[in-house]
């Protein structure tokens, strides 16, 4: 029986991933975990463990207690937050990965999902249709840790036959959980301002194009990747994944068609420099060929869903 531990379940991705996994595999088979004492309401229909992934002994205890076969490791400090706490960001992002990789190396668990990010790219990376294999010179702590993590994942896969799988997530947009300190957070915050009839202040310039994805697509991609046959997974560092690419002015105009009185102003801050080092669009040919990835949400469809559900919430 599949028994899955989701580490970092209280985060933006983790919450929806737990919900999606429980719908597919049953509530009792998906164990949510986070460093917080209290579990989110959305996660209360199944097991929860308070867990710091940097504590190797506690991690092993939880894995043994629930007879875990797979781990989804989502605990990390995101780009903007990591720049404020670089030492802790590196320790969390790397120590947690090593603890989980070593469980698989020792045969304790069978499979790992670990997310990478478009932050692994840098200012010298081709910005349009960024290929799977290209120049990677990240300029942020988050990007550096993710690139290092990709190399370690591939190393463990080649040297120890560890079944680790990864996606380079673009910016993710969701109405069920708030973002956690990323450079693409504006694309979630903008919907809350629109539904409060407030002028939105964007921390990126109006023409800053970035790869984005509606969360439902991201969750589906993650589960599909993990359920694909082992022989289909050709890339053990991390797969490029594309959904929607747009600029702040493009998402503003899409919202304005539904909220005609909505207003925006642009006040770029330190996150502009981070965004300028990232791609504007992604080539995900390998993900499409290897395990059949195909996005379902475009900008208009995503905006309609976000506005309706942010208002309800």
HUQUIVEN-V15831 format. One record per residue. N is the residue number from 1. OMEGA is omega in radians with two decimals (* if undefined). Layout:
BEGIN
n=N omega=OMEGA
n=N omega=OMEGA
END
This chain:
BEGIN
n=1 omega=3.09
n=2 omega=3.04
n=3 omega=-2.95
n=4 omega=3.02
n=5 omega=3.07
n=6 omega=-3.12
n=7 omega=-3.02
n=8 omega=-3.04
n=9 omega=3.14
n=10 omega=-3.10
n=11 omega=-3.06
n=12 omega=3.13
n=13 omega=-3.02
n=14 omega=-3.10
n=15 omega=-3.10
n=16 omega=3.09
n=17 omega=3.10
n=18 omega=3.13
n=19 omega=-3.13
n=20 omega=3.14
n=21 omega=-3.14
n=22 omega=3.07
n=23 omega=-3.05
n=24 omega=-2.99
n=25 omega=3.12
n=26 omega=-3.06
n=27 omega=-3.03
n=28 omega=-3.09
n=29 omega=-3.12
n=30 omega=-3.10
n=31 omega=3.09
n=32 omega=3.08
n=33 omega=3.10
n=34 omega=-3.14
n=35 omega=-3.09
n=36 omega=3.09
n=37 omega=-3.04
n=38 omega=3.11
n=39 omega=3.07
n=40 omega=3.12
n=41 omega=-3.09
n=42 omega=-3.08
n=43 omega=-3.01
n=44 omega=-3.12
n=45 omega=3.13
n=46 omega=-3.08
n=47 omega=3.10
n=48 omega=3.07
n=49 omega=2.97
n=50 omega=-3.01
n=51 omega=2.97
n=52 omega=-3.04
n=53 omega=3.09
n=54 omega=3.09
n=55 omega=-3.01
n=56 omega=-3.12
n=57 omega=3.12
n=58 omega=3.10
n=59 omega=-3.14
n=60 omega=3.13
n=61 omega=3.12
n=62 omega=3.13
n=63 omega=3.13
n=64 omega=-3.11
n=65 omega=-3.06
n=66 omega=-3.13
n=67 omega=-3.06
n=68 omega=3.06
n=69 omega=-3.13
n=70 omega=3.08
n=71 omega=2.95
n=72 omega=-3.05
n=73 omega=-3.08
n=74 omega=-3.11
n=75 omega=-3.14
n=76 omega=2.91
n=77 omega=-3.08
n=78 omega=-2.87
n=79 omega=-3.05
n=80 omega=3.12
n=81 omega=-3.13
n=82 omega=3.11
n=83 omega=3.12
n=84 omega=-3.10
n=85 omega=-2.97
n=86 omega=-3.11
n=87 omega=-3.13
n=88 omega=3.14
n=89 omega=3.13
n=90 omega=-3.10
n=91 omega=-3.14
n=92 omega=-3.04
n=93 omega=-3.08
n=94 omega=-3.09
n=95 omega=3.12
n=96 omega=3.14
n=97 omega=3.13
n=98 omega=-3.13
n=99 omega=-3.12
n=100 omega=3.11
n=101 omega=-3.11
n=102 omega=3.03
n=103 omega=3.12
n=104 omega=3.10
n=105 omega=-3.11
n=106 omega=3.08
n=107 omega=-3.11
n=108 omega=3.08
n=109 omega=-3.01
n=110 omega=-2.97
n=111 omega=-3.13
n=112 omega=2.84
n=113 omega=3.10
n=114 omega=-3.09
n=115 omega=2.91
n=116 omega=-2.98
n=117 omega=2.99
n=118 omega=3.09
n=119 omega=3.11
n=120 omega=3.10
n=121 omega=-3.08
n=122 omega=-3.05
n=123 omega=3.13
n=124 omega=3.08
n=125 omega=3.03
n=126 omega=-3.00
n=127 omega=-3.09
n=128 omega=-3.11
n=129 omega=-3.12
n=130 omega=-3.06
n=131 omega=3.12
n=132 omega=-3.11
n=133 omega=-3.03
n=134 omega=3.06
n=135 omega=3.14
n=136 omega=-3.13
n=137 omega=-3.07
n=138 omega=-3.09
n=139 omega=3.11
n=140 omega=3.10
n=141 omega=3.14
n=142 omega=-3.14
n=143 omega=3.11
n=144 omega=-3.12
n=145 omega=3.13
n=146 omega=3.10
n=147 omega=3.08
n=148 omega=3.12
n=149 omega=3.09
n=150 omega=-3.12
n=151 omega=3.13
n=152 omega=3.09
n=153 omega=3.14
n=154 omega=3.12
n=155 omega=-3.14
n=156 omega=3.11
n=157 omega=-3.09
n=158 omega=-3.05
n=159 omega=-3.01
n=160 omega=-3.14
n=161 omega=3.07
n=162 omega=3.14
n=163 omega=3.13
n=164 omega=-3.07
n=165 omega=-3.00
n=166 omega=3.07
n=167 omega=2.96
n=168 omega=-3.10
n=169 omega=2.88
n=170 omega=3.02
n=171 omega=-3.05
n=172 omega=-3.03
n=173 omega=-3.07
n=174 omega=3.07
n=175 omega=-3.05
n=176 omega=3.10
n=177 omega=-3.08
n=178 omega=3.11
n=179 omega=-2.99
n=180 omega=3.05
n=181 omega=3.13
n=182 omega=-3.12
n=183 omega=3.12
n=184 omega=-3.05
n=185 omega=-3.11
n=186 omega=-3.06
n=187 omega=2.95
n=188 omega=-3.09
n=189 omega=-3.07
n=190 omega=-3.13
n=191 omega=3.11
n=192 omega=3.08
n=193 omega=-3.13
n=194 omega=-3.11
n=195 omega=3.02
n=196 omega=-3.09
n=197 omega=3.11
n=198 omega=2.98
n=199 omega=-3.11
n=200 omega=3.04
n=201 omega=-3.07
n=202 omega=-3.11
n=203 omega=3.00
n=204 omega=3.11
n=205 omega=-2.98
n=206 omega=-3.08
n=207 omega=-3.14
n=208 omega=3.14
n=209 omega=3.12
n=210 omega=3.04
n=211 omega=3.14
n=212 omega=3.11
n=213 omega=3.02
n=214 omega=-2.98
n=215 omega=-3.13
n=216 omega=3.05
n=217 omega=-3.10
n=218 omega=3.14
n=219 omega=3.13
n=220 omega=3.12
n=221 omega=-3.11
n=222 omega=-3.12
n=223 omega=3.12
n=224 omega=3.08
n=225 omega=-3.09
n=226 omega=-3.12
n=227 omega=3.13
n=228 omega=3.08
n=229 omega=-3.09
n=230 omega=-3.09
n=231 omega=3.12
n=232 omega=-3.06
n=233 omega=-3.07
n=234 omega=-3.06
n=235 omega=-3.09
n=236 omega=2.98
n=237 omega=3.06
n=238 omega=-3.12
n=239 omega=2.85
n=240 omega=3.11
n=241 omega=-3.11
n=242 omega=3.04
n=243 omega=-3.14
n=244 omega=2.98
n=245 omega=3.13
n=246 omega=3.08
n=247 omega=3.06
n=248 omega=-3.13
n=249 omega=3.12
n=250 omega=3.11
n=251 omega=3.06
n=252 omega=-3.13
n=253 omega=3.10
n=254 omega=3.11
n=255 omega=-3.08
n=256 omega=3.08
n=257 omega=3.10
n=258 omega=3.11
n=259 omega=-2.97
n=260 omega=-3.14
n=261 omega=-3.10
n=262 omega=-3.13
n=263 omega=-3.13
n=264 omega=2.97
n=265 omega=-3.04
n=266 omega=3.13
n=267 omega=-3.09
n=268 omega=3.08
n=269 omega=-3.05
n=270 omega=-3.13
n=271 omega=3.10
n=272 omega=3.14
n=273 omega=3.10
n=274 omega=-3.11
n=275 omega=-3.12
n=276 omega=-3.14
n=277 omega=-3.06
n=278 omega=3.09
n=279 omega=3.02
n=280 omega=3.07
n=281 omega=-2.97
n=282 omega=2.99
n=283 omega=-3.09
n=284 omega=-3.10
n=285 omega=-3.09
n=286 omega=3.11
n=287 omega=3.13
n=288 omega=-3.10
n=289 omega=-2.99
n=290 omega=-3.07
n=291 omega=2.91
n=292 omega=-3.13
n=293 omega=3.06
n=294 omega=3.13
n=295 omega=-3.13
n=296 omega=-3.00
n=297 omega=2.99
n=298 omega=-3.06
n=299 omega=-3.09
n=300 omega=-3.13
n=301 omega=3.13
n=302 omega=-3.13
n=303 omega=3.13
n=304 omega=-3.14
n=305 omega=-3.11
n=306 omega=-3.12
n=307 omega=3.13
n=308 omega=-3.02
n=309 omega=3.03
n=310 omega=3.10
n=311 omega=3.12
n=312 omega=-3.11
n=313 omega=*
END
